[in-house]
Structures are given as structure tokens and as C-alpha cells.
């Protein structure tokens, strides 16, 4: 089961100007082969299918904890896309002037055809995410090795998308993912070391470029130490992950920490209504009427 909080993992600045092409590029970090949907579903299915979890509990706890965090990463990427698309087309209820006509030239028209100017489960070119990206072999060593490779591939893509977009909203989100995804790289490396004795953490960072090159990531590492803190994302469970996540960070030598529970997060940014896309519609809904009905029924809101 997943415990969800009505908050976003990272505070995203509102873009000064909408950019559908930036949003299209960021889509790769959501629905691409190395995107957050892939990391989520890889680790989720590995955790569902984990055999011998009692004997190998620390590895199971690690997979479960990281899988749960990936939900928040999907959410953060989606909100960055939504904010980059917010206000892109003229708002109104009159379809005759063609309020979406400029979007015929957008790189990813699915943002306007398949959704109401919002994130979609596709990559940057509009290809749908596919379950073929999921690797859950059942062999612990093979799955951990795959996860290490997957996180390194995701890290490379984040760097490239960062260099494609300059909006602070997108770069703040990517900086956050570089830090947290970098933690996952190290976590899987340490798991492989515990399992095999091979010093995989000597390979990191992969790619070689340090997070210090990205101001948004460096800020999170310097001020919040988010590259050191592995959260269980559960109030009581998965505590044995500390048998893997301990010692010092291989890049800066600082002590690693396990924190029970999840990140506090921040309030969600408000997404304005887009009437030209009939989103959200439901114009007849009157919240005051429902409050009055609830009061009469004795329901506390």
C-alpha cells in the first residue's frame, strides 16, 4: 500500500513565460526509457515479485523505499510540465477564433490533443511509455545491476534536458532529480557491494560530471544534504535499509543517513482553469450548495 501526502516534493518557481517546447523536452524525464515512470515501475514490480524477502530483507527494503519515492518524482516532473504549459493558449469559451491554432506547430501536440495542456505518459517525441521498459528478472544481483545502470542512464538524460531548457522551473525540478537520483545511484552501488564485494561506488558519479556543476542541485546538497538522506517513505517499515545505506558518501565523504518516513514537501502550485480546453469544465458545480447540503445532513467538511 502507498501512503500519499497532498504536497509536492520540491518547490517549483512559476515560469515567467509558458514554453511548450521546453515542456516537450521535459517529457523525456517522465515517459522516456530512462524516465521516472520507468524507474517507478521497475522497482515497484521488483518489490512485488521479490522472493526470499525475509532472508534478504535489507535489499527488499531498499527497493521498496526507492520505489515509493519515485511516485513523488513522477509528480514533480508532471507539475513542471504543467507549469511550463500553463497559460500557453488564450483562455475563453469561444472556439471560433481558434484558440489552439498556434499549437499546430508545437513539438508535442499531445499536450493539447490528449490532455488539457498538461503532462502525458509519453516521451519527448510523443511515444507512449511502455511496460517493455520494465526489468524484473527475479535474480537479485541482475536486478540491482540493472537498477544501477537505469539510474545512471536517467542521470545522463537529466543532464541533457537541463542543457536544453533554461527556465528556472524546469531547472529547479531537474536539479532536485539529479540529487535524489544520484542518491539512488549510490544506494544501488552500495547494495551491489554488500551482495558481491565489488566496489561499485568507485564508478560514481556516472556520467563523470559532478552535481556541483548544476547550481540548483548544489544548493540542495549544500543546504539540505539531500544527497545523504535515504527516506523509507513509510512510518514504520523498511528500517533494515540501514544495513545497506550507511558509512560515507563516496563523493564527498559525508555520513549517510536513514530517515523513517518521507519528505515533508511543499503545497502544490495552483493550476489555472483552461476553459478553451474544457478543463476542468463542471461549470454548474457550486461548492456553496454542497456545503449547505452537507450542513443539513450533519456532515462536517
N, C-alpha and C positions, 0 to 999 in steps of 0.2 A: 504494500500500500504506500501511497505517496501523500505526505503532509504538505499542503500548499499554503503559502502566505500571500496576501493581496498586496504585494510590494515587488518592486523591481530591484535586481541585484546591484545595479550601478546607476548613478545619476547621470542623465544624458542632457547636455545643453540643447536647447531648441535651435534648429538651423535658422539662419537669417534668411536664406532663400531655399525653396524646395529644389530638389535635383533628382529627376527620375533616372538619369544615367548613373549617378552615384548609388542610388538605391539598387539599380540593376547589378552593379559590381558587388555590392554588399550581399546580394542574394547568394553568391557563391559560398559565403560563410554560413549560410543557413541550409541550403539544399544541395550543395555540391558534394562530390565524392568524399572530400575531407571536411565537410561542413558539420555544424553542430547536430543536425539530425542524424548524421552517420555515427558520431561519437555516442550520442544518446542511445541509439538502437543497438549498436554493437555491445556496449557494456550492459544494457538492460537485458538483452537476450542471453548474454553470457551469465548474468546473475540468475536469471530464471532457470537456466539449464545446468547450473553448477552442481556437479556430482562430488560427493565426498566432502561437503562443506564443513562438517564437524572436525575432521582431521586437518583440513586446510583453511580453517576459519579466517585467519588474517588476510588471505588472498581474496576470499569471498567478501569480507567486509570492505576491502579496498575497492573492489569492483562495484559494489552496491553504493558506496559513498560517492564515488565519481559519477556513476550513472545518474544518481539523484541530482547532482549539481548541474548536469548537462541540460536538465529541464530549464533551469534559470538562464543558461546560455542561449538556448533557442529563443527564449522570451526577450532577452536583451538585444539579440540580433534583429528580431522581428520589430521591436519598438524603434530601433534605429532606422530601419527601412521605412516604417510608418511615418516617422517624423520627417524623413527626407522627402516623402511624398505628400506630406500634409500641406494642403492649400495649393497644390500644383495646377488644378483646373478651376475655372471661375465657378463660384458657388451660386446655385439658383435652381429653380424648378422648371425653367423653360428650356426644352430640348431643341427648339428650332434653330437657335444661333449656332448650335454645335459646340457645347462647352468642352467636349473631349476631342475636338478636331486636331489640336496640336499633338495629341498623344499618338496619333497615327505614325509619328516619327520617333516615338520613344523606343529605346533599345529593347525593353521588355514590356510589350503591350499587355501581357497577362496581368500586370498590376492594375490595369483599367478594365480588362475584359473578364478576368476570372475572379477578381476580388474588387472591393470598393476602394481602390487606390491604397492597397495595403500589401503586406508580406504574403508570399505564396510559397508552398513547399517545393520550389524549383531551384535550379542553379542560376548562374548569371546569364545563361543563354536561353532560359525558359524550358530546359529539360526537367521533367519531374524527378524528384528524388525517388530512388528505387531500393527495395529491400535487397537487391543484389549487392549493395554496398556492405551488408552485414556479414561479419565473420564471427561465428560462434562454433568452433570446431569441437569443443568439449575437452581438448587437450590443454591443460593449464599453461604449460610452457609456450605452446604455439599461440594461444590467445593473448598472453601477456606480451609476447614478442610483436604480434600484430598490433596490439594497442599502443605500444611504444612507437611503432612505425606510423600508425594512424595519427597520433598526436604530433609527431614531427612533421608529417605532411600537412596537417591542419595549421601548424605554426608557420610553415612556409607560405601557405595561401594567405594567412592573415597579414603577413609582411607585405605581400604583393598587393593586396587590396588596399592596405594602408597607403602605399605609394601611388595608388590610382585615385584616391579620394583625399580631399583637403578639408572637408567640412569638419568642424570640431565635434559635432555629434557622432559622426562615423568614426573618427579617430579616437574619441574617448572610449567608445564601445570596443574598438579593436585593441586599444591599449589594455583594457580590462581583460579581454580574452587572451592576450599574449601572456599576461601574468598568471592567470588561472590555468590556462592550457599548458604553460611552461611548468607549473607545479605538477600537472598530470604527467608530463613527460618524465620528470624526475621520479615521481611516485612509481610509475611502471618500471623505470630503470632499477629502482631500489628493490622492487618486487622480484625482478629477474635475478638480481644479485643474491637475494635471500634464497631463491629457489635453485640457482645454478652455481653460485660462487663467482660468476663472471662480472667484472667491474664495469657494468654498462654505463654507469653515471659518468665515467670518464669521457664518454662521447658527447655529453651535453655542453653547451646548447647546440641543437640541430634545427635549422641552419646555424652557422657559427656566430652570426650577428647577435650581440647581447641585447637584452631588453633595455639597457641603458641608452641605446640609440633612439628609443621612442619615448619622448617626454611624458606622454600620458601613462605609459607603463612604468617608467622610472618613478614617477610621482607616487603611484600606488605601492610600489615596493619600498620606497624610502619612508613614506608617511604611515602606511597601514600594514606593512610587512605581509602583504597578501601572497607573496611567493613562498612564504614559510608555513602558512596556516592551512592544514587539511581539515575540513569540516566533515563530520559524519552525516550531516543532514538528517539526523534522527535524534529525538530527545534522549533515548536510552540505548539504542542498539549500535552495532558496528564498532564498538570500542576497541576490539582487538587489532584494528588497523594500526594502532600504535606500535605493534610488533614489527611493522614494516616502515612506517613513517616516523623515523627517529634519527638522532645523530645530527649532522650538519649538512647544510645545503652545499652541493658540490661546486657551485659557482662563487659564492661569497663567504662560505664557512659559518653562516649564522645558524643558530639552533632551530630545528624543525619543531613544529607544534601540532598537536591534535586537539581540536576543539569539538566538544559534543554539541550537536545542534547545527544550525545553519547561519548564514549571513543575515544580519538584520534587514538590509535592503533599504530602499527609499520609496516614497509614494510614487505611483505611476504618473507619467506626464499625461495631460489631458489631450485626447484626440478629438478634434472638432468634427461636428457633423458635416457630411458632404451630400447635400440634397440632390445635386446633379447626378449623383450615383445611387440615389435612393438609399443612402446609408446614414443613419440606421433605419430610416422610414418610421413606421409606427407613429405617425403624426397624431393619431387620435388618443394616444396614451396620455392620461392625466394623472401624474403622481399624487396630486392633492386628493383626487377622487378615491384613489386606492387607500390613501391614509385614512380618509373618512370611513371607508368600508371596514378597514381593519379595526378602527376605533370602535365602531358599532359592534363588531364581532368579538371585541375584547382581546384582539391580537396586538401585542406590543411590537413596535417597529424600532 
